[in-house]
Amino acid sequence: MARPQMRGPGGRRGMMGGKRSKNSKKTLGRLMKYIQKGYGVQFVVVLICILLSAVANVAGSMFLKSLIDDYISPLLLQASPVFTGLLHALMSMAVIYLIGIATTFIYNWLMVSISQGVLKKVRDDQLFSNMQRLPIRYFDTHTHGDLMSHFTNDTDTLQQMLSQSVPQMFSSAMTIISVFIGMLVTNVWLTLFVLLGVCVMLKVVKKLGGQSAKYFLEQQKS
């Protein structure tokens, strides 16, 4: 008679992790609907600012190469150097960084405003209206602290997700795209070599992670 296989802690964690991932995606989708309904224009401005901020950061880093090779190095070989070109280049570089700083401030400020507005709508639509339709026995069987936690801690978590996690997610994606384009502009073959190394590294990490998880499950079962 075959022995029934029991799920170890690792299996339970995997199921819980997958469930949390699905719930997070569902929650994010519902929040994005609130943003589209009331704050669509502001969110488009946020995305534009995130794009400009990522491009400015990458452009500033790439400008350092031109600054050293085209302006600073030639001046070292001159007996009586003229710093006019270097000053203009430094001013251009300062403008690039100022654009990055300004757009970062703007999208963070807008996301705080958007998150506060969405939070109010969530409290009105999902909490207050639903709470009024609940039967009296629900309030008798749940503690006041539990009810207040939904109005404070849970909604504060949503606010942090909107004001920090959502812009950070888009910012990371824009930065990766900008860096990749900058790498291609600098050197195509070196970029391909780096991508090949990243792919190999990801496969090795995935393989080692799978073996570690398998070993952990075997240890738990034994």
NORZI-V848087 format. One line per field, one symbol per residue. phi: phi as a letter, one per 40 degrees, with the letter a starting at -180 (. if undefined). psi: psi as a letter, one per 20 degrees, with the letter a starting at -180 (. if undefined). burial: b if it has 24 or more other C-alpha atoms within 12 Angstrom, else e. A space follows every 50 residues. Layout:
phi=???
psi=???
burial=???
This chain:
phi=.cccccccdccccccccccccccccccccccccccccbbccccccccccc ccccccccccccccccccccbcdccccccbcbcccccccccccccccccc ccccccccccccccccccccccccccbccccccccccccccbcccccccc cbcccccccccccbccccccccccccccccccccccaccccccccccccc cccccccccccccccccccccc
psi=pppppqprhgghhgghghghgghgggghghhhghghgikgghhghghghg ghgggggghgghhhghgghiggghhhiqgnqpjghgggghgghhgghhgg gghggghgghhggghgghgghgggghfgghhhiqrhhghhipqhhgghhh hfgghhghghgghggghhghggghggggggghghhgoghhghgghghggg ghggggghgghghghgghhgh.
burial=eeeeeeeeeeeeeeeeeeeeeeeeeeeeeebbebbeeebeebbeebbbbb bbbbbbbbbbbbbeeebeeebeeeeeeeeeeeeeebeebeeebeebbebb eebbebbbebbbbbbbbbbbbbbeeeeeeeeeeeeeeeeeeeeeeeeeee beeebeebbbbbbbebbbebbeebbeebbeebeeeeeeeeeeeeeeeeee eeeeeeeeeeeeeeeeeeeeee
